[in-house]
Amino acid sequence: MADFAQQYSLYTSRFINLLSAAISKLTIPEHRNILLENLNEESGNYEEDELRILNHHGIDPRWIKNIPHADLFNRFKEKVTQGKQETPLSDDAIIWYDMLSMVLLYGSTEEAIGALGIGTEHVVSTIYPYIEKGLKHLPEIQPKDYCFFSVHTLIDDDHAESLNQIALTFAETEEGRRRLRQGATKALNLRAAFWDGMLARAYNNTKIIDNNYNSTTTQVSGVAQDEPTYIN
């Protein structure tokens, strides 16, 4: 968990840069305003109805109000890395952020919306519940510590739907649909590669621990699965 928190923090600490890059691509004021609202929320500003929803699910508004999402994740990171040795960022984490940045900065507007919408916001609310479910089984970690995941699980669907509406504007032509698909696929493949790398690291670390305890020699291949989970 400590390794995951350290590796994932590169993405969460700079997500606001990715969002800003996508905003810079948009020329229609209505579209820009939709993402500016998302940017405002990333900074810790919420609508009252969103706070009520979160409070209903056990998220005290005082835990999150006026606190940037990057800081919410850092709260989680600090909790799970207490007493643990800091590990350097992996190639998987760096490549994910750098290449996604390139898609948003240098790709077409359609690619940027496909990457940020379908390839990112649309899938987050389906990934984070599994992380949150696992954290609930750790008595030393309290809901306040991992509310970063809870917030994105409960209210990110609205962001995804807004981005879907923007995507529809660019999906009226075959070329527009092709570019949207390319952007989404790039983002999904990069995220999948990161998780493949994290799984491999977890397998390797487990085998190393087993070796230390059992004093046995095991050849660690570094491959976590027979086939990668890249999305084709």
C-alpha atoms as one frame of an Amber mdcrd trajectory, in Angstrom:
protein
   0.000   0.000   0.000   2.870   2.357   0.820   4.464   1.653  -2.560   1.183
   2.293  -4.360   0.692   5.601  -2.528   4.169   6.788  -3.464   3.895   5.745
  -7.102   0.343   7.054  -7.635   1.157  10.405  -6.047   2.905  11.613  -9.205
  -0.396  11.395 -11.079  -2.558  12.866  -8.314  -0.186  15.721  -7.482  -0.115
  16.849 -11.105  -3.619  16.001 -12.279  -4.488  19.678 -12.180  -1.801  20.227
 -14.855  -3.425  17.585 -17.071  -6.809  19.211 -16.639  -5.389  22.654 -17.465
  -3.792  21.250 -20.619  -7.175  19.923 -21.786  -8.853  23.255 -21.016  -6.280
  25.066 -23.161  -7.424  22.985 -26.142 -11.037  24.121 -25.980 -12.286  27.146
 -27.891 -16.021  26.956 -27.132 -16.724  28.923 -23.910 -19.390  26.458 -22.742
 -16.911  23.586 -22.988 -14.188  25.532 -21.181 -16.597  26.442 -18.380 -17.467
  22.781 -17.816 -13.827  21.878 -17.239 -13.185  25.043 -15.243 -15.860  23.829
 -12.819 -13.947  20.558 -12.554 -10.745  22.506 -11.957 -12.476  24.491  -9.218
 -13.526  21.266  -7.496  -9.993  19.886  -7.750  -9.011  22.895  -5.667 -11.402
  21.852  -2.893 -14.514  23.849  -3.784 -17.819  21.973  -3.867 -21.466  22.710
  -4.526 -23.727  22.436  -1.480 -25.614  19.484  -3.000 -22.308  17.651  -3.494
 -21.378  18.236   0.144 -24.765  16.878   1.210 -24.247  13.734  -0.869 -20.782
  13.217   0.576 -21.978  13.873   4.119 -24.786  11.340   3.621 -22.102   8.741
   2.806 -20.054   9.518   5.903 -17.662  12.110   4.464 -17.502  15.032   6.873
 -17.333  18.263   4.813 -14.619  19.508   7.168 -12.338  16.753   5.860 -12.451
  18.024   2.292 -13.774  21.589   2.042 -11.167  24.027   0.665  -8.586  21.252
   0.565  -7.147  20.491  -2.910  -7.537  16.903  -4.055  -3.758  16.579  -4.280
  -3.584  17.334  -0.561  -6.321  14.774   0.167  -4.185  12.132  -1.495  -1.104
  13.329   0.389  -3.049  12.798   3.627  -3.588   9.192   2.575   0.021   8.831
   1.467   1.415  10.170   4.734  -0.769   7.763   6.692   0.213   4.593   4.844
   3.904   5.468   4.521   4.516   6.210   8.203   7.651   4.378   9.231   8.187
   3.067   5.695  11.211   3.698   3.529  10.558   6.056   0.648  10.901   4.410
  -2.752  11.883   6.222  -5.950   9.290   6.736  -8.648   9.052   3.790 -11.011
   9.380   4.032 -14.774   5.719   3.045 -15.051   4.554   6.051 -13.010   6.797
   8.488 -14.857   5.927   7.165 -18.320   2.196   7.260 -17.539   2.265  10.909
 -16.536   4.716  12.084 -19.199   2.987  10.365 -22.118  -0.511  11.351 -20.993
   0.745  14.938 -20.751   1.965  14.722 -24.329  -1.432  13.505 -25.545  -3.157
  16.433 -23.841  -0.606  19.067 -24.832   0.271  18.040 -28.374  -2.605  15.859
 -29.550  -5.747  17.128 -31.217  -8.618  18.592 -29.210 -10.594  15.404 -29.840
  -7.732  13.261 -28.531  -7.478  15.404 -25.400 -11.198  15.072 -24.656 -11.131
  11.324 -25.367  -8.126  10.879 -23.076  -9.427  12.968 -20.189 -13.083  11.962
 -20.496 -13.646   8.403 -21.677 -10.084   7.355 -20.858  -9.821   8.911 -17.392
 -12.833  10.459 -15.624 -15.170   7.811 -16.995 -13.255   4.921 -15.398 -12.076
   6.403 -12.084 -15.390   5.874 -10.301 -15.247   2.176 -11.242 -11.644   1.689
 -10.028 -11.535   3.542  -6.728 -14.344   1.567  -5.003 -12.106  -1.527  -5.041
  -9.299   0.424  -3.370 -11.715   1.893  -0.838 -13.166  -1.549  -0.092  -9.715
  -2.907   0.701  -8.821   0.061   2.902 -11.942  -0.445   4.996 -10.462  -3.743
   6.198  -7.404  -1.995   7.663  -8.316  -0.851  11.191  -5.385   1.548  11.409
  -6.718   3.605   8.477  -9.785   5.744   9.072 -12.317   7.104   6.513 -10.795
  10.573   6.822  -7.447   9.147   5.720  -8.758   7.711   2.444 -11.600  10.130
   1.641  -9.729  11.067  -1.569 -11.065   7.843  -3.080 -14.544   8.277  -1.592
 -14.943  11.758  -3.084 -14.028  10.578  -6.581 -16.232   7.512  -6.305 -19.300
   9.479  -5.292 -19.218  12.592  -7.485 -16.927  11.933 -10.453 -19.754  10.523
 -12.571 -21.000  14.070 -13.125 -17.585  15.052 -14.480 -17.559  12.052 -16.783
 -21.039  12.866 -18.097 -20.059  16.487 -18.761 -17.027  15.343 -20.724 -19.206
  12.886 -22.635 -21.413  15.782 -23.686 -18.354  17.678 -24.933 -17.205  14.566
 -26.794 -20.541  14.362 -28.610 -19.764  17.717 -30.226 -16.629  16.245 -31.789
 -18.191  12.888 -32.631 -20.286  14.192 -35.515 -17.660  13.222 -38.095 -15.777
   9.979 -38.714 -12.468  11.784 -38.235 -13.652  13.252 -34.951 -14.745   9.828
 -33.678 -11.431   8.308 -34.724  -9.461  10.909 -32.785 -11.673  10.584 -29.716
 -11.130   6.828 -29.817  -7.366   7.242 -30.169  -7.177   9.614 -27.210  -9.264
   7.326 -24.996  -7.258   4.250 -25.992  -3.936   5.968 -25.289  -5.075   7.019
 -21.815  -6.495   3.585 -21.002  -3.392   1.770 -22.216  -1.129   4.040 -20.172
  -3.211   3.489 -17.031  -3.270  -0.277 -17.637   0.515  -0.312 -18.072   0.906
   1.475 -14.739  -1.288  -1.093 -12.963   0.544  -3.963 -14.665   3.775  -2.505
 -13.317   2.328  -2.097  -9.823   1.136  -5.713  -9.831   4.575  -6.909 -10.914
   6.183  -4.855  -8.129   3.777  -6.359  -5.584   4.565  -9.895  -6.763   8.289
  -9.208  -6.627   8.130  -7.683  -3.151   6.068 -10.614  -1.861   8.575 -13.121
  -3.206  11.478 -11.196  -1.705   9.770 -11.193   1.704   9.048 -14.919   1.420
  12.673 -15.560   0.550  13.878 -13.626   3.585  11.621 -15.597   5.913  12.088
 -19.023   4.350  15.771 -18.644   3.387  14.992 -20.066   0.000  16.146 -18.934
  -3.396  13.431 -18.086  -5.872  13.992 -16.740  -9.340  11.844 -13.633  -9.711
  10.878 -13.069 -13.313   9.301  -9.647 -12.867   6.311 -10.718 -14.935   3.039
 -10.679 -13.022   0.805 -12.168 -15.682   1.096 -14.338 -18.752  -0.526 -11.608
 -20.814  -0.490  -7.830 -20.230  -3.785  -6.102 -19.478  -3.314  -3.471 -22.159
  -6.603  -2.446 -23.718  -6.474  -2.938 -27.463
